[in-house]
Structure formats: structure tokens, C-alpha cells
Amino acid sequence: MCGIVGYIGHRDAYPVVLKGLQRLEYRGYDSAGIALYDGEELKLCKTKGKVADLKEKLESSISTKGNVGLGHTRWATHGVPNDVNSHPHYSNSGNLVIIHNGIIENYDALKKELKTRGFTFESDTDTEVLVNLIEDVSNKEGVKLGKAVQIALNQTVGAYAIAVFDKRKPNEIVVARLGSPLAIGVGEDEFFIASDASPFIEYTSNAIYLEDGEMAVVRRDKGIKVRKIKDDSLVDPYVQELQLNLEQIEKGGYEHFMLKEIYEQPSAISDTFRGRMLADKGIIRMAGVDDNIERISNAKRILIVACGTSWHAGLVAEYIFEDLARIPVEVEYASEFRYRNPIISENDVVIAISQSGETADTMAAIKLAKEKGAFVFGVCNVVGSSISRETHAGAYTHAGPEIGVASTKAFTTQITVLTLMALKLAKHKGTISHPDFMLLLQEMERIPGKVKLALGSNENIKFIADIYKDARNCLYLGRGFNFPVALEGALKLKEISYIHAEGYPAAEMKHGPIALIDEQMPVVVIATKKGHYEKVVSNIQEIKSRSGKIIAIVTEGDTEVRDLADHVIEVPETMELLTPLLTTIPLQLLSYHIAVMLGKNVDQPRNLAKSVTVE
């Protein structure tokens, strides 16, 4: 959730940390703060609001000199968003300062114990409890900062990524992680600390990603020493080269990251199947599937676990896997799966989907599935992420960095990977004919171009958005492969415009939701000329007879629905199981334009964070 940034080295820390916070603002943005050490004093500035508010307050109140700095963007959990609850937090002595992403679940018991020892607290946060626990351990045990952090963390329950600085030890920062991501950028006599690599990509291309349950002492003069938190054993850190560049994390002339990422989908889909699919030769190469083809193809069933948009991609995959590979599929919310005592066997394959690869509930579901003996396959976008390391095998999407909180290209690239996987299994099992297999591969190859054509409806969509921007409610309907797209379209509208929206299978309208239909209710219907087209037309007539306003997503050249709908948005024709890759595009643009017209913060919608790394 929250974003953390740190620097120790020869540069002025302030510009490095501030720019890093700006790049991580999508992770948490209800408050922000920076601590700087100038060689003598530890200075702190924090405020409710955006990083821009912090910059204005900081530059008018304290000196920005210093070669050590810690910064934080907060997504509130314990304590309301205000100046006091913002990070960083001092210890009682003022010697220690901490930034923290995560939740310390037993903070209340620890707080009561610390109060008996004379500690006082200004904030409502669990983080202030943790920094004082570290100080208490240091005072009692007389140990160095690294050891004090280790001892303290072994007394906590919860999840965290932390960075701690002690002004009495000005050449080191101590970091640790459990359940929340943490990267260390390795430069020439300087080190960078962040929730992901985006804050330091312009300074170094080398990074260490801490594993769960690891901590590191980062010393300006001696380098990095990594240890296990539980048993203090030394770990040989792996320094990897980042597959990221500065251009990918800038807006590139677009007004918002979300719009940029919508328009990146043709190239993102191409990048996702490039090197994996040779359509003219009928070849799909996926190392994670190839190496485990018998295990996956002989699965009794496939369980897909995910959250949010990734869950919707999993629902599309359910239709595709069952249609092509004839393997039973169940799709579960990871947050429910982990708590409901699910029935899992060694014959099951679990596919875990997550854009960030750090989603806490999905990680917990993976661990549960592994304990039960299932084979776990990960689909994520971020190289080196926790899910990619925790699963038995997997496949990366190649969407590139997704900064906008509302996922767009993550959805279409996840569907792309899962479709390739289903096709490969179907070919191996013999559940698809060779001619049909070849036709699907060739059509997959044409999809990026067809997505580009779908983006050509932007001005028409903008016109429609202006008409319906003041609607208070909206329904989204789809059937078959496009029912999950209806759910995803409704989610996008809710996420960034704050308009209430619901997605339904079109046939379910008469089982309740039709009671909501009147002249004030816009209904978005996915009505491509494939699959259950006639049934969807019938559903549209039911809505029209009750004065509902219909926005229809139709196949290019459609006339029947055009005569019924108030507005139509065309997408190119494609094979039925590939239609979600096209029909989702206008829904993304519709939600985007409505939100912009309403003056909403499209890239940072209220109460949401990009990566949900806490429960």
C-alpha cells in the first residue's frame, strides 16, 4: 500500500527522495513525509495530503541539506490521515526514525507494554509502536541497531517493509520485509531503498530484492549485509539487473498514466506473446508450461485465485480453459479462498494472478495451496516479485510498468498469457483440432492491430461520456466470454469516477435488476455478433421497452443493435473467445473520460492503492 523511499550516499538526499515519492504516490497518497540527516541534526517534515503539499511545506520550513534521507507516502490503516499519523515516525528519544508499509497486528499489546516502561505516543499508528519497540530493545539489550531491529521484529505479528535510521549510526540504514515488497538499489558508494525500483532507475540498474523474512544493514562505507530475521543466518544477496527504463515510468505526453496505459495495450499484448507464439508455424513456447506440461494437463481441476481486475481476468480464463482444454476450472477471490478451508488436492493446479506480484491475499492463497500439495503457477507482471518467487512455475505478462491505480493493460495481457496457456494445453491434450488451433493463433497475432482500431473510437466514447457523466448508477451486461468484461467495466467506473455500477450476466436482468431500469438508468451492453447474439438482442429489447438508456458495444458493421441502442461503440470482428481483448477497450475509455469530466484524480482514486500488500 504505502510507498517508502530511502537514500544514503554522496548525493543530496532530498531531491532523490522527493522524486522517488512522486513516482510512488500511486501506492499511497493521503499523507507524506521526509526525514533528512545533515550530519548533525535529524530533521523531519510531514503533512496530510499529496507529495506536492509536502514539498511546499518542507521547502519553507526546514533545510533540505543532507546525504541521508527517508521518505514515505501513506495509505492509512491505523489512524486517520493527518499530520501526526503521517510517516516518518520518531522514537521517544528522537534518535531513531522509521518508515513502514504494512500492519503490525499485535501493536496494541506491544503499546500497552511499552507504556508500562514509560514510553509515550503521539500518533494512533502501529508504526510509532514499532520504532519505540526497537528503541526499547536497544536500551535494554545494549545491542546495535541491526540486532535491535531483528529482536523487535521477532516480537511482532503482521506484515511490514521498514527502513530505520539512527542518528548515532549515521552511516547505515536498516531495512526488513515480511509480506511487503522492498528493493535496494546498488550504486557506486551509494544505496537506494524503495517499495519498487521506479524511484532509483535513473541512478542505477542494479537491485537486490529482499525475500520475505529477510533484513539488511545498508552501510555507506561497507556495503550490504543480509540476514534472516528469524535465525540471524547470513544470506548471499542476489544483485539483478533491472528490466526497466525511465521512459516507461513517465507519462510521455499523455494527460494521465491511465490514458497512456490504455493506449499502450496494442504493444503490451504484442510484447506478451512475442517470443512465445509463432503463429505461422503453429508453435507456442512457454517455459513454465513446457517444463510442467504433464502435471498441468493432467490436473483434476484448475483453481484460479486473484483479486480485483485480476479476478476478472481469471473469470475470462475459466471460459477459455474449459472451452479449449476441457479442464474444470473454479475461480476464487484470494481473500475468501485463504479463510474458508478449501478442498485442495495434489491433483489440482492453482493459477495465481496478480499484476504487482505482491498482493497479500494472493500470496497467502499460494502458501495454503502449496501446503496442500497443489502445483502453483503464477501469472504476474513484475519481474522478481514475491509471487514469481513463491510459485512452482509461472509466466510473466510483459505489460511494462502500470502506474495508474485502475488496471488496464494488466487485464488484457493477463488474458493474453492465459489464452496462450490454454491453447498450449489444448494442443497437448488433443482437445482442439489443428486447423482450429492455427486459426486461433493467426487471429491472436491480429489482435494488437484490432485493439488499435478499437482505440479509434475514442472521440465517440468521449461524446457519450459527456452525456452520462452525471448518472448516479449504471448497469453493465454481457454474456459468455463477455460477462467478466461487464464486471470489469463496472469496476473501472466505480474505481475512478465513484459512480455506482454493477455488472451482470445479461440473462439475469429479469431475475431482479430489471426493477432498476428507468429513463435515468444507463445500461452498457456488450453485444458483439458472436455467441449468444440473439439472446443479447432480446435483453436489449427488454431494457428498451422500460425506457432504459442503452450504450452498446457492437461488432463493426452491426445494424440490428444500432437500431435499438441509444449509442453504439464499434469494435473489430474477432473469434468469440478473443472478444474480451477488444470489448474491454471502450469500457476503459468510457470510465476514463467520465472521471476526467467529473474532475476526479484518475491515476490516484480516493481510498485505493495500486498494490494491496496488507489484508
C-alpha positions in Angstrom: 0.0 0.0 0.0 2.3 2.7 1.3 5.4 3.8 -0.6 8.8 4.0 1.0 12.0 5.6 -0.3 15.4 5.9 1.3 18.9 7.1 0.3 22.4 7.0 1.8 25.4 8.1 -0.2 27.3 11.1 -1.6 24.4 13.0 -3.2 21.9 15.4 -1.6 19.3 13.0 -0.4 16.3 15.4 -0.7 15.9 15.6 -4.5 16.4 11.8 -4.7 13.8 11.0 -2.0 11.3 13.6 -3.2 11.3 12.4 -6.8 11.0 8.9 -5.5 7.9 9.8 -3.5 6.4 11.4 -6.6 6.9 8.1 -8.5 5.4 6.1 -5.7 2.5 8.3 -5.0 0.2 5.8 -6.7 1.0 3.4 -3.8 -0.3 5.8 -1.0 -1.3 9.4 -1.1 -3.3 10.5 1.8 -0.2 11.9 3.5 3.5 12.1 3.0 6.7 12.9 4.9 10.5 13.1 4.7 13.3 12.8 7.3 16.8 14.2 6.4 20.1 13.9 8.3 22.6 16.7 7.6 25.5 15.2 9.6 24.4 16.9 12.9 20.6 17.0 13.1 17.7 14.8 12.1 15.1 16.9 10.5 11.5 15.8 9.8 8.6 17.2 7.8 5.3 15.5 7.2 1.8 16.5 6.2 -1.7 15.3 5.3 -2.2 15.5 1.5 -0.2 14.9 -1.6 3.6 14.9 -2.1 3.2 18.4 -3.7 1.8 19.6 -0.3 4.8 18.1 1.4 7.2 19.8 -1.0 5.7 23.2 -0.4 5.7 22.8 3.4 9.2 21.3 3.6 11.0 23.8 1.5 9.5 26.7 3.5 10.2 25.2 7.0 13.5 23.2 7.1 16.8 22.9 5.5 17.0 20.2 2.7 20.7 19.5 3.1 21.9 16.1 4.0 23.2 12.8 2.4 20.8 10.5 4.2 17.0 10.6 3.8 13.9 8.6 4.3 10.5 9.3 2.7 7.0 7.9 2.8 3.6 8.2 1.1 0.9 6.8 3.3 -2.3 4.8 2.6 -4.0 5.0 6.0 -4.6 1.8 8.0 -4.1 2.6 11.8 -5.1 6.2 12.4 -6.9 8.7 10.2 -4.9 10.7 7.6 -3.4 13.7 9.4 0.0 15.3 10.0 0.6 13.4 13.2 -0.2 10.0 11.8 2.0 10.6 8.7 5.3 8.9 8.5 8.2 9.0 9.2 7.9 8.5 13.0 10.5 9.3 15.7 11.2 7.2 18.7 10.7 8.8 22.1 14.4 9.8 22.3 14.4 11.3 18.9 17.4 9.2 17.9 15.5 6.7 15.7 13.3 7.4 12.8 11.2 4.8 10.8 9.1 4.4 7.7 6.8 1.4 7.3 4.5 -0.2 4.8 2.2 -2.9 6.3 0.3 -3.7 9.5 1.7 -4.7 12.9 -1.3 -6.8 14.2 -0.2 -7.0 17.8 0.7 -3.3 18.1 -1.9 -2.7 20.8 -0.5 -5.3 23.2 3.0 -4.0 22.5 1.9 -0.4 23.0 0.4 -1.2 26.5 3.7 -3.0 27.5 5.8 -0.1 26.3 3.6 2.4 28.2 4.4 0.5 31.4 8.1 1.2 30.6 7.5 4.9 30.3 7.1 5.3 26.6 4.6 7.9 25.3 2.8 8.1 21.9 1.7 11.0 19.8 0.0 9.1 16.9 -2.6 6.4 16.5 -0.3 4.3 14.3 1.2 0.9 14.8 4.4 2.2 13.2 5.2 4.5 16.2 4.8 1.5 18.4 7.4 -0.4 16.3 10.1 2.3 16.3 9.7 2.6 20.1 9.9 -1.2 20.5 13.2 -1.1 18.6 14.4 1.6 20.8 13.3 -0.3 23.9 15.2 -3.4 22.8 18.3 -1.3 22.1 18.2 0.3 25.5 17.6 -3.0 27.4 19.9 -5.2 25.4 22.6 -2.7 24.6 22.8 -4.0 21.1 23.5 -2.3 17.7 20.6 -1.1 15.6 20.6 -4.1 13.2 20.3 -6.6 16.1 17.7 -4.4 17.9 15.5 -4.4 14.7 15.9 -8.2 14.4 14.9 -8.8 18.1 12.0 -6.4 17.8 10.6 -7.9 14.6 10.7 -11.4 16.2 8.2 -10.0 18.7 5.8 -8.6 16.2 2.9 -10.2 14.3 1.9 -8.8 10.9 3.4 -7.6 7.7 6.0 -5.0 7.0 8.6 -3.3 4.9 10.6 -0.9 7.0 13.6 1.3 6.9 15.1 2.5 10.2 17.8 5.2 10.8 19.6 6.0 14.0 21.4 9.4 14.0 24.0 7.9 16.3 24.9 5.5 13.5 24.9 7.9 10.6 26.5 5.6 8.0 23.8 2.9 8.0 20.1 2.3 7.3 18.5 -1.0 8.5 15.7 -2.4 6.3 13.5 -5.5 6.6 10.5 -7.1 4.9 7.8 -9.6 5.5 4.8 -9.6 3.2 5.5 -6.2 1.7 8.0 -5.6 -1.2 11.4 -3.9 -0.7 14.1 -3.2 -3.2 17.7 -1.9 -2.6 19.3 -0.1 -5.5 23.1 -0.6 -5.6 25.2 2.3 -6.9 28.7 3.5 -6.7 29.2 4.2 -2.9 25.5 4.9 -2.6 22.4 2.9 -1.9 18.7 3.4 -2.6 15.7 1.9 -0.8 12.2 1.7 -2.2 9.0 -0.3 -2.4 9.8 -0.9 -6.1 12.6 0.1 -8.5 11.0 3.1 -10.1 12.4 5.7 -7.6 16.0 4.8 -8.5 16.0 3.6 -12.1 17.8 6.7 -13.3 20.6 6.3 -10.8 21.4 2.5 -11.1 20.2 -0.6 -13.0 21.3 -3.0 -10.2 19.0 -4.0 -7.4 18.6 -6.5 -4.6 15.0 -7.6 -3.8 14.8 -8.8 -0.2 12.9 -12.1 0.3 10.2 -12.5 2.9 11.7 -12.7 6.3 15.0 -11.0 5.4 16.6 -7.9 6.7 19.7 -5.9 5.6 22.1 -3.5 7.1 23.0 -1.0 4.4 26.2 0.7 5.2 27.6 3.6 3.2 31.2 2.5 3.8 30.8 -1.3 4.0 28.0 -2.3 1.6 25.1 -4.5 2.3 24.8 -7.4 4.7 21.6 -9.5 4.5 20.3 -11.9 7.2 17.3 -14.0 8.1 15.2 -12.3 10.7 14.2 -15.5 12.5 17.6 -17.1 13.0 20.2 -14.4 12.1 21.8 -16.6 9.4 23.6 -14.8 6.7 22.2 -14.6 3.1 24.2 -14.2 0.0 22.2 -11.4 -1.8 21.5 -11.7 -5.5 22.1 -8.5 -7.4 19.9 -8.4 -10.5 19.8 -6.0 -13.5 16.6 -4.1 -13.8 14.4 -4.6 -16.8 13.0 -1.1 -16.6 13.8 2.3 -18.1 12.9 5.8 -17.2 10.8 6.4 -20.2 8.4 3.6 -19.2 7.5 5.3 -15.9 6.9 8.8 -17.4 3.6 10.0 -18.9 5.1 10.5 -22.4 2.8 13.4 -23.3 -0.4 11.9 -22.0 -2.6 13.7 -19.5 -2.7 10.7 -17.2 -0.9 7.4 -16.7 -4.2 5.6 -17.1 -4.8 7.0 -20.6 -1.1 6.2 -21.6 -1.6 2.7 -20.4 -4.8 2.2 -22.3 -3.1 3.3 -25.4 -0.1 1.0 -24.7 -2.2 -2.1 -25.0 -1.5 -3.0 -28.6 2.2 -3.0 -27.9 1.8 -4.6 -24.4 -0.2 -7.5 -25.9 2.3 -7.9 -28.7 5.2 -7.9 -26.2 3.4 -10.6 -24.1 3.2 -13.1 -27.0 6.4 -12.0 -28.7 8.9 -14.9 -28.5 6.2 -17.2 -27.2 4.0 -17.6 -30.2 5.0 -18.4 -33.8 1.6 -18.3 -35.5 2.7 -19.3 -39.0 4.5 -22.4 -37.6 1.8 -23.3 -35.0 4.2 -23.0 -32.1 3.6 -21.8 -28.5 6.7 -21.7 -26.3 6.1 -21.1 -22.6 8.9 -22.5 -20.4 6.8 -22.6 -17.2 4.2 -24.7 -19.0 6.6 -26.7 -21.2 8.5 -27.9 -18.2 5.4 -29.0 -16.4 3.1 -29.9 -19.2 2.0 -33.3 -17.9 1.4 -32.0 -14.4 -0.8 -29.2 -15.7 -2.6 -31.0 -18.5 -3.5 -34.0 -16.2 -4.9 -31.7 -13.5 -8.2 -32.9 -11.9 -9.2 -29.2 -11.9 -7.7 -25.7 -12.1 -8.3 -23.3 -9.3 -7.7 -19.6 -10.2 -7.1 -17.2 -7.3 -6.9 -13.5 -7.7 -8.3 -10.1 -6.6 -10.0 -7.3 -8.3 -9.2 -6.9 -12.0 -7.0 -10.0 -11.9 -10.0 -11.9 -10.7 -12.0 -10.8 -13.7 -9.2 -11.9 -16.0 -9.4 -15.3 -14.2 -13.1 -15.5 -15.0 -12.4 -14.9 -18.7 -9.7 -17.7 -18.4 -12.3 -20.0 -16.9 -14.3 -19.9 -20.1 -11.2 -20.2 -22.2 -9.7 -23.2 -20.4 -12.9 -25.1 -20.2 -13.7 -24.4 -23.8 -10.3 -25.3 -25.2 -8.5 -27.6 -22.8 -11.6 -29.3 -21.3 -10.3 -29.0 -17.7 -12.8 -28.0 -15.0 -12.0 -24.5 -13.6 -13.0 -22.7 -10.4 -12.2 -19.0 -9.9 -11.8 -17.8 -6.3 -11.3 -14.5 -4.6 -8.0 -15.0 -2.9 -9.2 -13.2 0.2 -12.0 -15.7 0.6 -10.1 -18.8 -0.5 -7.5 -18.5 2.2 -10.1 -18.4 5.0 -12.8 -20.9 4.0 -10.9 -24.2 4.5 -11.0 -25.0 0.8 -10.7 -28.6 -0.6 -7.4 -28.8 -2.4 -5.7 -32.0 -3.6 -2.3 -32.9 -5.1 -4.1 -33.3 -8.4 -5.1 -29.7 -8.5 -3.3 -26.9 -10.3 -3.7 -23.4 -8.8 -3.1 -20.4 -11.0 -2.4 -17.2 -9.0 -2.8 -13.9 -10.9 -1.5 -10.6 -9.7 -0.3 -7.5 -11.6 2.2 -6.5 -8.9 3.1 -10.0 -7.8 2.8 -8.7 -4.2 -0.9 -8.9 -3.4 -1.1 -10.1 0.2 -4.2 -12.2 -0.1 -3.0 -13.9 -3.2 0.4 -14.7 -1.6 -1.4 -16.3 1.4 -3.6 -18.3 -1.0 -0.4 -19.6 -2.7 1.1 -20.7 0.5 -2.1 -22.5 1.5 -2.2 -24.3 -1.9 1.4 -25.4 -1.6 0.8 -26.7 1.9 -2.0 -28.9 0.5 0.3 -30.3 -2.2 -1.1 -28.4 -5.2 1.0 -27.3 -8.1 1.0 -23.5 -8.2 1.5 -21.4 -11.4 1.9 -17.7 -11.2 0.9 -15.0 -13.7 2.3 -11.6 -12.8 3.8 -8.5 -14.4 6.7 -7.6 -12.1 9.9 -9.5 -12.5 11.4 -10.6 -9.2 8.1 -10.1 -7.3 7.1 -12.2 -4.4 4.6 -14.3 -6.3 7.1 -15.1 -9.1 9.5 -16.4 -6.4 6.9 -18.3 -4.3 5.2 -20.3 -7.1 6.4 -23.5 -8.6 6.4 -22.1 -12.2 4.8 -19.2 -14.0 4.7 -16.8 -16.8 5.2 -13.0 -16.9 3.0 -10.7 -18.7 5.0 -8.0 -20.5 2.8 -5.1 -19.9 5.6 -2.8 -18.6 5.1 -0.7 -15.5 1.5 0.1 -14.7 1.3 3.3 -12.7 -2.4 4.1 -12.9 -4.2 2.5 -9.9 -7.0 1.3 -12.1 -5.6 -1.6 -14.1 -6.0 -1.6 -17.9 -3.1 -3.2 -19.8 -2.6 -5.7 -16.9 -6.1 -7.1 -17.7 -5.5 -7.6 -21.4 -2.0 -9.0 -21.0 -3.2 -11.4 -18.3 -5.9 -12.7 -20.7 -3.3 -13.0 -23.4 -1.0 -15.2 -21.2 -3.8 -17.3 -20.0 -5.1 -17.8 -23.6 -1.7 -18.9 -24.8 -1.5 -21.3 -21.9 -5.0 -22.8 -22.6 -4.1 -23.2 -26.3 -0.9 -25.0 -25.5 -2.7 -27.4 -23.1 -5.5 -28.0 -25.6 -2.9 -28.9 -28.3 -1.1 -31.2 -26.0 -4.3 -32.9 -24.9 -5.7 -33.1 -28.4 -8.9 -31.2 -27.4 -8.5 -28.8 -30.3 -8.2 -29.6 -34.0 -5.0 -28.5 -35.8 -7.0 -26.2 -38.2 -8.8 -24.5 -35.3 -5.5 -24.2 -33.4 -3.9 -22.5 -36.3 -6.9 -20.2 -36.9 -6.7 -19.0 -33.2 -3.0 -18.4 -33.3 -3.3 -16.4 -36.5 -6.2 -14.3 -35.0 -4.2 -13.8 -31.8 -1.5 -12.3 -34.0 -4.0 -9.8 -35.4 -5.4 -8.8 -32.0 -2.9 -5.9 -31.3 -3.9 -4.2 -34.6 -7.6 -4.7 -33.8 -7.1 -3.2 -30.4 -5.5 -0.2 -32.1 -8.7 0.1 -34.3 -10.9 -0.1 -31.2 -8.9 2.8 -29.7 -10.0 4.8 -32.8 -13.5 5.2 -31.2 -12.1 7.5 -28.5 -13.9 10.7 -29.7 -17.2 8.9 -30.0 -16.7 7.5 -26.5 -15.8 10.9 -25.2 -19.1 12.3 -26.7 -21.1 9.5 -24.9 -19.2 10.1 -21.6 -20.3 13.8 -21.6 -24.0 12.7 -21.9 -23.8 10.2 -19.0 -21.2 11.8 -16.7 -23.9 12.9 -14.2 -25.5 9.4 -13.9 -25.7 8.1 -10.3 -25.9 4.4 -11.3 -25.0 2.3 -14.2 -25.5 -1.3 -15.3 -23.1 -3.4 -17.4 -24.4 -6.5 -19.1 -22.6 -9.3 -21.0 -22.9 -13.0 -21.8 -20.4 -15.8 -22.1 -16.9 -14.7 -22.5 -18.0 -11.1 -22.1 -19.8 -11.4 -18.8 -16.5 -10.9 -16.9 -15.8 -7.9 -19.2 -19.1 -6.4 -17.9 -17.9 -6.9 -14.3 -14.6 -5.3 -15.2 -16.2 -2.3 -17.0 -18.4 -1.7 -13.9 -15.4 -1.9 -11.6 -13.5 0.7 -13.7 -16.4 3.2 -13.5 -16.6 2.7 -9.7 -12.9 2.9 -9.2 -12.2 6.2 -10.8 -15.5 8.1 -11.2 -17.1 7.0 -7.9 -20.4 6.3 -9.8 -22.2 3.2 -8.5 -22.1 0.5 -11.2 -22.8 -3.2 -11.3 -22.1 -6.0 -13.8 -24.5 -8.8 -14.6 -24.9 -11.7 -17.0 -27.4 -10.3 -19.4 -29.9 -13.1 -18.9 -30.0 -12.3 -15.1 -31.7 -9.0 -15.8 -35.2 -10.5 -15.5 -34.2 -12.1 -12.2 -34.1 -8.8 -10.3 -32.0 -6.0 -11.7 -34.6 -5.1 -14.3 -36.5 -3.5 -11.5 -33.9 -0.7 -11.5 -34.5 0.2 -15.2 -36.0 3.6 -16.0 -35.1 6.6 -18.2 -32.4 7.6 -15.7 -30.5 4.3 -15.9 -27.7 4.0 -18.5 -27.1 0.3 -19.4 -23.9 -0.7 -21.1 -24.5 -3.9 -23.1 -21.7 -5.9 -24.7 -23.4 -7.2 -27.9 -20.8 -8.4 -30.3 -22.1 -10.6 -33.1 -20.7 -13.8 -31.7 -22.0 -16.4 -29.3 -25.4 -15.5 -27.8 -26.0 -12.5 -30.0 -29.8 -13.1 -30.5 -30.2 -13.6 -26.7 -28.5 -10.3 -26.0 -30.6 -8.5 -28.6 -33.7 -9.8 -26.7 -32.3 -8.5 -23.5 -31.7 -5.1 -25.1 -35.4 -5.1 -26.2 -36.4 -5.8 -22.6 -34.5 -2.8 -21.4 -35.6 -0.5 -24.2 -39.3 -1.3 -23.5 -38.7 0.1 -20.0 -37.1 3.3 -21.2 -33.6 2.4 -20.2 -30.7 4.2 -22.0 -28.6 1.7 -23.9 -24.9 2.1 -24.7 -24.0 -0.9 -26.9 -20.6 -2.4 -27.7 -21.1 -3.9 -31.1 -19.2 -5.7 -33.9 -18.2 -3.3 -36.7 -21.0 -3.0 -39.2 -23.8 -4.2 -36.9 -27.2 -2.8 -37.8 -29.7 -4.7 -35.7 -28.5 -3.4 -32.3 -27.7 0.0 -33.8 -31.5 0.4 -34.4 -32.3 -0.4 -30.8 -29.5 1.3 -28.8 -29.2 5.0 -27.9 -25.5 4.9 -28.6 -23.2 2.3 -30.2 -19.4 1.8 -30.0 -17.9 -0.5 -32.6 -15.1 -2.9 -32.2 -13.5 -5.1 -34.9 -14.8 -8.6 -35.5 -12.8 -11.4 -34.0 -13.3 -15.0 -32.8 -15.6 -15.3 -29.8 -13.1 -16.3 -27.1 -10.9 -13.4 -28.1 -13.6 -10.7 -27.9 -12.8 -9.7 -24.3 -9.4 -8.3 -25.6 -11.4 -5.8 -27.7 -14.7 -5.2 -25.8 -12.8 -4.1 -22.7 -11.1 -1.2 -24.6 -14.2 1.1 -25.0 -15.2 0.4 -21.4 -11.8 1.6 -20.1 -12.1 4.8 -22.2 -15.7 5.4 -21.1 -14.8 5.3 -17.4 -11.7 7.4 -18.0 -13.5 10.2 -19.8 -16.4 10.3 -17.3 -13.9 10.5 -14.4 -11.9 13.3 -16.1 -15.1 15.3 -16.9 -16.1 14.9 -13.2 -12.7 16.3 -12.1 -11.6 13.1 -10.4 -8.0 12.1 -9.8 -7.9 9.4 -12.4 -4.5 8.0 -11.5 -4.9 8.1 -7.8 -8.6 7.5 -7.0 -9.6 8.0 -3.4 -9.2 5.2 -0.8 -7.4 3.0 -3.4 -3.8 1.9 -3.8 -2.1 0.1 -6.6 -0.7 -2.8 -4.8 -2.7 -4.2 -1.8 0.1 -5.6 0.3 -1.9 -5.7 3.5 -5.1 -7.6 4.4 
